[in-house]
Amino acid sequence: MPNPLTGDPKSHDVSEFKDSITGHCLCGSITVTIRDPTLFDGRHGHICHCANCRKVSGSFAAPNLAIEKDKVTIEDKNRTLKVYEDYETMSGNVVRRAFCSNCGSPVRSETPMYDGQGKLVIKMGMFPRIPTPEFETFADHRHPWQGKHEGVTQFKIARGGPTL
């Protein structure tokens, strides 16, 4: 496990991740590697403010990355990866939310919206550095005290819908 004093993302230059980036759950049982040399070129990923993502992340928002499945390797050395089927979604479609059953860290989500595209959503909190987000979803559900992220498109609810 990494030293807790080394958790500052600014201590990792993005050049460290020119080919891939690896992160893990809190207990280290699950390791996720993203192979995408463009991950830190421009904006990638999004911040979601929906109630379900807030609950899963344990925070006021969740940093997510929708990415092609073939660019991601998930290693589950202790077989602790479990899936919760979330039916309490705005669309009514199930979101399969995977997490470590030992430490509770969120790992990925799979949604029918991306099934046909061969994508999944990686929960970015487990990585040493997170790319600058491209957009926010459910921005209408932000807390009044949250500041605006410069250059990040805010969709009131879903991506592609009305913006703030």
C-alpha positions in Angstrom: 0.0 0.0 0.0 1.2 3.5 -0.7 2.3 5.8 2.0 -0.7 8.0 3.0 1.6 11.1 2.8 2.2 10.5 -0.9 -1.5 10.9 -1.8 -1.1 14.5 -3.2 -2.0 14.3 -6.9 0.3 17.2 -7.6 3.2 15.0 -6.6 2.6 12.9 -9.8 3.5 14.6 -13.1 1.2 13.5 -15.9 4.2 12.3 -17.8 4.2 9.3 -15.4 1.0 8.2 -17.1 2.0 8.6 -20.8 1.0 5.0 -21.6 -1.2 3.9 -18.7 -2.4 4.7 -15.2 -3.0 2.2 -12.4 -5.0 2.6 -9.2 -6.4 0.3 -6.6 -9.1 0.1 -4.0 -8.3 1.1 -0.4 -7.3 -2.4 0.7 -5.3 -3.2 -2.5 -7.4 -6.3 -3.4 -8.6 -4.8 -6.7 -6.2 -3.1 -9.2 -7.4 -1.2 -12.2 -5.2 -0.2 -15.1 -6.3 2.2 -17.9 -4.3 2.1 -21.1 -5.0 5.4 -22.9 -2.0 7.6 -23.9 -4.4 10.5 -24.5 -5.9 10.4 -20.9 -4.2 13.6 -19.9 -4.3 15.3 -23.3 -7.2 17.7 -23.0 -10.3 17.0 -21.0 -11.6 13.5 -20.2 -14.2 12.1 -17.9 -16.9 13.9 -15.9 -18.2 14.8 -12.5 -21.6 13.4 -11.6 -23.8 15.0 -8.9 -26.7 12.6 -9.0 -27.8 11.2 -5.6 -26.7 7.7 -6.5 -23.2 8.6 -7.5 -22.9 10.8 -4.4 -23.9 7.8 -2.2 -21.5 5.5 -4.0 -18.6 7.9 -3.7 -19.4 9.0 -0.2 -18.9 12.6 -1.3 -20.7 15.6 -2.8 -19.9 14.4 -6.3 -18.2 11.5 -8.1 -15.4 11.7 -10.7 -16.1 9.2 -13.5 -14.5 8.2 -16.8 -16.6 6.5 -19.5 -14.0 4.5 -21.5 -13.8 1.6 -23.9 -13.7 -1.8 -22.0 -10.7 -3.0 -24.1 -8.6 -0.1 -22.6 -9.2 -1.3 -19.0 -7.9 -4.2 -17.0 -9.4 -5.0 -13.6 -7.5 -7.4 -11.5 -9.3 -8.9 -8.5 -6.6 -10.9 -6.7 -8.7 -11.7 -3.6 -12.1 -12.1 -5.4 -13.6 -9.2 -3.5 -15.2 -7.5 -6.5 -19.0 -7.5 -5.9 -21.8 -5.9 -8.0 -24.8 -4.1 -6.7 -27.7 -3.8 -9.2 -29.1 -0.2 -8.8 -32.7 0.0 -10.2 -33.4 3.4 -8.5 -32.2 5.3 -11.5 -33.8 8.2 -13.4 -34.1 6.1 -16.5 -35.4 3.1 -14.7 -32.6 1.0 -16.3 -30.3 -0.9 -14.0 -26.8 0.4 -13.3 -24.5 -2.4 -12.2 -22.2 -0.8 -9.6 -19.0 -2.8 -8.8 -17.1 -2.3 -5.6 -14.6 -4.0 -3.3 -16.5 -6.0 -0.7 -13.6 -5.8 1.7 -13.0 -2.0 1.9 -16.1 -0.7 0.0 -14.2 1.3 -2.6 -16.2 1.9 -5.8 -14.6 0.5 -8.9 -16.8 0.7 -12.0 -20.4 1.1 -13.2 -22.0 -0.5 -16.2 -25.1 1.0 -17.7 -27.3 0.0 -20.7 -26.5 3.5 -22.1 -22.9 2.3 -22.8 -23.5 -1.5 -23.4 -23.9 -1.1 -27.1 -20.8 1.1 -27.3 -18.5 -1.4 -25.5 -17.8 1.1 -22.6 -17.9 1.1 -18.9 -17.6 3.9 -16.3 -14.5 3.8 -14.1 -14.6 5.4 -10.7 -11.6 7.7 -10.7 -11.1 8.2 -7.0 -8.8 5.2 -6.8 -6.1 6.7 -9.1 -3.2 8.9 -8.1 -4.2 11.6 -10.6 -7.5 12.4 -12.3 -7.7 14.1 -15.7 -9.4 17.4 -16.0 -13.1 16.7 -16.5 -14.9 17.5 -19.7 -18.4 18.0 -18.2 -20.6 17.7 -15.2 -23.9 15.8 -15.1 -26.8 16.5 -12.7 -25.2 19.9 -12.2 -28.7 21.2 -11.3 -28.3 19.0 -8.1 -25.1 20.7 -7.0 -24.9 22.2 -3.5 -25.2 26.0 -3.4 -21.7 26.2 -1.8 -19.9 24.5 -4.7 -17.9 26.6 -7.0 -17.9 26.3 -10.8 -15.1 24.5 -12.6 -13.7 26.7 -15.3 -14.2 25.4 -18.8 -16.3 22.4 -17.7 -19.8 22.1 -19.4 -22.5 21.7 -16.9 -25.5 19.6 -18.0 -28.6 20.3 -15.9 -29.2 16.5 -15.8 -27.9 14.2 -18.5 -25.1 14.6 -20.9 -26.3 16.1 -24.2 -29.3 17.8 -22.5 -29.9 21.4 -21.5 -27.0 23.1 -19.8 -26.8 25.6 -17.0 
